[in-house]
Amino acid sequence: MKHTPQDLIRALAAAVQADTPAAPKEEPFGLGAPWMHHATPEEFERLARLHNRIQRKEKSLAALREERAGIMRRSIRRMRRAAGKD
């Protein structure tokens, strides 16, 4: 089985980090994992796209959870005021 050269893996990882708005401190999508040596350059490009999409969705989900928590906090305060506890 043909292995992907290590320098190609690192170059693609650097390109992915350059594309991300805030370059993460960790290596993208499992760089250095044993399975990475068996991925083709086309698969690396697809992994880069998927990695960016996953990051955007995680940020969006975090924002939704933060908004939900804010609503919960406000509702709890109202509930306590209505019960005369605050």
PAZAPA-4460 file (N, C-alpha, C; in steps of 0.05 Angstrom, whole numbers, plus 32768, in hexadecimal, padded with zeros to 4 digits):
% residues 86
    n_x    n_y    n_z   ca_x   ca_y   ca_z    c_x    c_y    c_z   seq   type   mol
   8011   7FE9   8000   8000   8000   8000   8012   8019   8000     1      M     A
   800B   802C   7FF0   801A   8045   7FEE   8013   8058   8005     2      K     A
   8028   8062   8011   8024   8075   8028   8026   8092   801D     3      H     A
   8017   80A3   802A   8019   80C0   8024   8031   80CB   8032     4      T     A
   8042   80DA   8023   805B   80E5   8030   8054   80F8   8047     5      P     A
   8065   80F7   805B   8061   8107   8073   8061   8125   806D     6      Q     A
   8072   812E   805A   8074   814A   8053   805A   8154   8046     7      D     A
   804D   8142   8036   8033   8149   802A   801E   814C   803F     8      L     A
   801E   813A   8053   800B   813C   8069   800E   8157   8078     9      I     A
   8026   815E   807E   802B   8176   808D   8024   818F   807C    10      R     A
   802A   818E   8062   8023   81A5   8051   8005   81A9   804F    11      A     A
   7FF6   8193   804D   7FD9   8195   804C   7FCE   819F   8067    12      L     A
   7FDA   8196   807D   7FD1   819F   8097   7FD6   81BC   809A    13      A     A
   7FED   81C6   8091   7FF3   81E2   8092   7FDF   81F3   8082    14      A     A
   7FD7   81E8   806B   7FC4   81F6   805A   7FA9   81F8   8068    15      A     A
   7FA1   81E3   8075   7F88   81E3   8084   7F88   81F7   809A    16      V     A
   7F9E   81F8   80A9   7FA0   820B   80BF   7FA0   8227   80B5    17      Q     A
   7FAC   822C   809D   7FAC   8247   8092   7F90   824F   8089    18      A     A
   7F7F   823C   8081   7F64   8242   8079   7F51   8247   8090    19      D     A
   7F57   823D   80A7   7F45   8240   80BE   7F47   825D   80C8    20      T     A
   7F31   8269   80D1   7F31   8284   80DA   7F45   8288   80F2    21      P     A
   7F43   8277   8105   7F55   8278   811C   7F63   825C   811D    22      A     A
   7F7C   825C   8116   7F8B   8243   8115   7F8B   8235   8130    23      A     A
   7F80   821D   8131   7F7F   820F   814B   7F9B   8206   8154    24      P     A
   7F9E   8202   816D   7FB8   81FA   8178   7FBD   81DC   8172    25      K     A
   7FA9   81CC   8171   7FAD   81AF   816C   7FAF   81AA   814E    26      E     A
   7FBA   8193   8147   7FBD   818C   812B   7FA1   8185   8120    27      E     A
   7F9B   818D   8107   7F81   8189   80FC   7F7B   816C   80F5    28      P     A
   7F63   8164   80F9   7F58   8149   80F3   7F6B   8132   80F6    29      F     A
   7F77   8130   810D   7F87   8118   8114   7FA2   8116   8106    30      G     A
   7FAF   812C   8100   7FC9   812A   80F3   7FDC   8119   8104    31      L     A
   7FEA   8107   80F8   7FFC   80F5   8106   7FEF   80DB   810E    32      G     A
   7FD5   80D8   8109   7FC8   80BF   810F   7FD1   80AA   80FB    33      A     A
   7FD2   8091   8103   7FDC   807C   80F0   7FCD   807A   80D6    34      P     A
   7FB3   807F   80D7   7FA3   807D   80BF   7FA9   8093   80AB    35      W     A
   7FB4   80A9   80B4   7FBA   80BF   80A2   7FCE   80B8   808C    36      M     A
   7FDF   80A5   8092   7FF4   809D   807E   7FE8   808D   8067    37      H     A
   7FCE   8085   8069   7FC2   8075   8055   7FAC   8085   8045    38      H     A
   7FAA   809F   804B   7F96   80B0   803E   7FA3   80BB   8024    39      A     A
   7F92   80BF   8010   7F9C   80CA   7FF7   7F9B   80E9   7FF8    40      T     A
   7FA8   80F7   7FE6   7FA7   8114   7FE6   7F8A   811E   7FE3    41      P     A
   7F7A   8110   7FD3   7F5E   8118   7FD0   7F4F   8116   7FEA    42      E     A
   7F55   8101   7FF9   7F48   80FD   8013   7F51   8112   8027    43      E     A
   7F6A   811B   8025   7F73   8130   8036   7F64   814A   8030    44      F     A
   7F60   8150   8017   7F51   8168   8010   7F34   8167   801B    45      E     A
   7F28   814F   8019   7F0D   814B   8023   7F0D   814E   8042    46      R     A
   7F21   8142   804F   7F24   8145   806C   7F26   8162   8074    47      L     A
   7F35   8171   8065   7F39   818E   806B   7F1E   819C   806A    48      A     A
   7F0F   8197   8055   7EF4   81A4   8052   7EE2   819B   8069    49      R     A
   7EE2   8181   806F   7ED1   8177   8085   7ED9   8183   80A0    50      L     A
   7EF3   8185   80A4   7EFD   8190   80BD   7EF3   81AC   80C1    51      H     A
   7EF4   81BC   80AC   7EEB   81D8   80AE   7ECD   81D9   80B3    52      N     A
   7EBE   81C8   80A5   7EA1   81C8   80A9   7E9A   81C0   80C5    53      R     A
   7EA8   81AC   80D0   7EA2   81A2   80EB   7EA8   81B9   80FF    54      I     A
   7EBE   81C7   80FB   7EC5   81DD   810D   7EAF   81F3   810D    55      Q     A
   7EA6   81FA   80F5   7E91   820E   80F3   7E77   8205   8101    56      R     A
   7E70   81EC   80FD   7E57   81E1   810A   7E5B   81E0   8128    57      K     A
   7E72   81D9   8132   7E77   81D9   814F   7E74   81F5   815A    58      E     A
   7E7F   8209   814C   7E7C   8225   8156   7E5F   822D   8156    59      K     A
   7E50   8226   8142   7E34   822D   8140   7E25   821F   8157    60      S     A
   7E2B   8206   815C   7E1D   81F7   8171   7E24   8203   818C    61      L     A
   7E3D   820C   8190   7E45   8218   81A9   7E35   8232   81AD    62      A     A
   7E31   8241   8198   7E22   825A   819A   7E05   8255   81A1    63      A     A
   7DF9   8240   8196   7DDD   8239   819C   7DDB   8230   81B9    64      L     A
   7DEE   8220   81C3   7DEE   8217   81DE   7DF1   822F   81F2    65      R     A
   7E02   8242   81EA   7E06   825A   81FB   7DEC   826A   81FC    66      E     A
   7DDE   826D   81E6   7DC5   827C   81E6   7DB0   826D   81F7    67      E     A
   7DAF   8253   81F5   7D9C   8243   8204   7DA2   8247   8222    68      R     A
   7DBB   8246   822A   7DC3   824A   8246   7DBB   8265   8250    69      A     A
   7DBD   827A   823F   7DB5   8294   8247   7D97   8296   824C    70      G     A
   7D88   8289   823B   7D6B   8289   823E   7D63   827A   8258    71      I     A
   7D71   8264   825D   7D6C   8255   8275   7D72   8266   828E    72      M     A
   7D89   8274   828E   7D90   8284   82A5   7D7B   829A   82AA    73      R     A
   7D73   82A8   8295   7D5F   82BD   8298   7D44   82B2   82A3    74      R     A
   7D3D   829B   8299   7D24   828E   82A1   7D25   8286   82BF    75      S     A
   7D3C   827C   82C7   7D40   8274   82E3   7D3E   828C   82F5    76      I     A
   7D4A   82A2   82ED   7D48   82BB   82FD   7D2B   82C4   82FF    77      R     A
   7D1D   82C3   82E9   7D00   82CB   82EA   7CF1   82B9   82FD    78      R     A
   7CF6   829F   82FB   7CE8   828B   830C   7CEE   8291   8329    79      M     A
   7D07   8297   8330   7D0E   829D   834C   7D01   82B7   8355    80      R     A
   7D01   82CB   8344   7CF4   82E4   834C   7CD6   82E0   8350    81      R     A
   7CCA   82CF   833F   7CAD   82CA   8342   7CA7   82BB   835C    82      A     A
   7CBA   82AB   8365   7CB7   829B   837E   7CBF   82AC   8396    83      A     A
   7CC9   82C4   8392   7CD0   82D6   83A8   7CEB   82CE   83B5    84      G     A
   7CFC   82C0   83A6   7D15   82B7   83B2   7D2C   82CA   83AD    85      K     A
   7D29   82DE   839B   7D40   82EE   8394   7D3D   830B   839A    86      D     A
***
